[in-house]
Amino acid sequence: MSTPTPAVRMAKVTKRFPGVVALNEVDLDVLPGEVHVLVGENGAGKSTLMRILAGAETPDSGSLELGGHPVRFRSPHEALQAGISMIYQELNLAPHLPAEANIFLGREVQRVPGIGWLDSRTMRERSRQALESVRADVPLGVPVQQLGIAQQQLIEIARAVSFGASVVIMDEPTAALAEAEIETLFHVVRTLQASGTAVIYISHRLEEVVEIGDRITVLRDGANVATLSRAEADIPRLIRLMVGREVSDAPLREPMAPGAELLRVDGVTRRGVLAPCSFSVRAGEVVGVAGLVGSGRTELVRAVFGADSPDAGTVSVGGQVVPPGSPAASVAAGLALLPEDRKADGLALNLSVRANVSLACLAQLIRLGLIDRRREASLAGEQITSLNIRLRDAAQPAGSLSGGNQQKVLLARWLASRARVFLFDEPTRGIDVGAKFEIYALINRLTREGAAIVMVSSYLPELLGMSDRILVMRRGAIVAEMPRCEATQERIMHFAALQNIGAEGASA
């Protein structure tokens, strides 16, 4: 039986950026109807390789074939016309437009071709069908900036699938999705596979990789390390190939006795978003927050931090009430928020890494009305070294770093601020296995030093491994609380999926 012509063939692809060889003669073959997974640490070259395939970057050398025919794309539009659709790791939506406008952006349906009047009804109906095909519960007619990250991710997936592409690239598609939504995505992937579509799948979640991938290609430092079949791949072997050393992917919470109460949340409420929520966290304690998409997890930590103003309730740090709706007051009180969307809500992308690290502690750096640049450089350099942030120099714009290193810059900011209470919203989203291990170690270090941590995560093994207690949310309410020793994935999902909130979910 002859081998089918690859849907995609990339040969000896090389790409350099100033001071960095992002790709060094990388080869990749993807067959029709194959799910081909790319893995590697942040900065290994995965996204760059796919951006070349999708027409967003031009290689310095190497060749690209689609269905056996040489191609060279000068733009994403050309790649899309050739049948390549990409779901980017970082959301790529027009925030002020609703789902249906985003799905048809650049290919709007006109009532009469050439006249310009849009056929809104047709686009709305087709968008509804596209969203239903990925089982996405997303409202139409609502600007996507008002939706959660997971809902926006599902819109991206629906848009990519709606093109009817022969090659679909998914860059960290599950990073913002809970377990139920991941199963839906896998259904979509298998449907595409059955139709003969080639799927290239990038993920740091290795249990997903060995479940969904037909073949797995490992990149390290911009070069091919190995391509394995599913039968050849196991998680320890993949980790060794990715990082070149022995590293555990399993989160491991160091046991320690909690101290005095550092954070108390009493009856925090936002109309239509959060029911009255109350909980506390002690020094040296990690409290995890679980729930399905739309359960109110992100809304809760944003309200606690003051990014969104609560309608009622109080937040206290160390026994002192923090003025509501004031991030500045929260920072002064020792609160820190690592947001779910690091680009939109966390980083100043055009500013240097040095400036981003120092943003939360400028008061410490000002002398006679001016920032002491020497002290700022010293402060940033200390955190960059401590967190092993990979960059050319501290003057580099934060937006030019990989997703994992951007996350570390945010962590560096809050460590420099000497915060006492950390609100982590999906702290390992889009983070490679090596960086995950570093963040878990950092969480253990912070709690040893007496910090209190609230951690929202859609990745249940992470919550189970790193939390001392777990809160479960549904429809804006905390419906269960359980110690780690009593928590299981099944028990968490039971409370997260309860149809009725009441006495049944008041305690676990």
Stockholm file with secondary structure:
# STOCKHOLM 1.0

chainA/1-508         MSTPTPAVRMAKVTKRFPGVVALNEVDLDVLPGEVHVLVGENGAGKSTLMRILAGAETPDSGSLELGGHPVRFRSPHEALQAGISMIYQELNLAPHLPAEANIFLGREVQRVPGIGWLDSRTMRERSRQALESVRADVPLGVPVQQLGIAQQQLIEIARAVSFGASVVIMDEPTAALAEAEIETLFHVVRTLQASGTAVIYISHRLEEVVEIGDRITVLRDGANVATLSRAEADIPRLIRLMVGREVSDAPLREPMAPGAELLRVDGVTRRGVLAPCSFSVRAGEVVGVAGLVGSGRTELVRAVFGADSPDAGTVSVGGQVVPPGSPAASVAAGLALLPEDRKADGLALNLSVRANVSLACLAQLIRLGLIDRRREASLAGEQITSLNIRLRDAAQPAGSLSGGNQQKVLLARWLASRARVFLFDEPTRGIDVGAKFEIYALINRLTREGAAIVMVSSYLPELLGMSDRILVMRRGAIVAEMPRCEATQERIMHFAALQNIGAEGASA
#=GR chainA/1-508 SS CCCCCCSEEEEEEEEEETTEEEEEEEEEEECTTCEEEEECCTTSSHHHHHHHHTTSSCCSEEEEEETTEEECCSSHHHHHHTTEEEECSSCCCCTTSBHHHHHTTTSCCBSSTTTCCBCHHHHHHHHHHHHHHTTCCCCSSSBGGGSCHHHHHHHHHHHHHHTTCSEEEEESTTTTCCHHHHHHHHHHHHHHHHTTCEEEEECSCHHHHHHHCSEEEEEETTEEEEEEETTTCCHHHHHHHHHSSCCCCSCCCCCCCCCSEEEEEEEEEETTTEEEEEEEEETTCEEEEECCTTSSHHHHHHHHHTSSCCSEEEEEETTEECCTTCHHHHHHHTEEEECSCHHHHTCCTTSBHHHHHHGGGHHHHEETTEECHHHHHHHHHHHHHHHTCCCSCTTSBGGGSCHHHHHHHHHHHHHHTTCSEEEEESTTTTCCHHHHHHHHHHHHHHHHTTCEEEEECSCHHHHHHHCSEEEEEETTEEEEEEEGGGCCHHHHHHHHTCSSCSGGGSCC
#=GC SS_cons         CCCCCCSEEEEEEEEEETTEEEEEEEEEEECTTCEEEEECCTTSSHHHHHHHHTTSSCCSEEEEEETTEEECCSSHHHHHHTTEEEECSSCCCCTTSBHHHHHTTTSCCBSSTTTCCBCHHHHHHHHHHHHHHTTCCCCSSSBGGGSCHHHHHHHHHHHHHHTTCSEEEEESTTTTCCHHHHHHHHHHHHHHHHTTCEEEEECSCHHHHHHHCSEEEEEETTEEEEEEETTTCCHHHHHHHHHSSCCCCSCCCCCCCCCSEEEEEEEEEETTTEEEEEEEEETTCEEEEECCTTSSHHHHHHHHHTSSCCSEEEEEETTEECCTTCHHHHHHHTEEEECSCHHHHTCCTTSBHHHHHHGGGHHHHEETTEECHHHHHHHHHHHHHHHTCCCSCTTSBGGGSCHHHHHHHHHHHHHHTTCSEEEEESTTTTCCHHHHHHHHHHHHHHHHTTCEEEEECSCHHHHHHHCSEEEEEETTEEEEEEEGGGCCHHHHHHHHTCSSCSGGGSCC
//
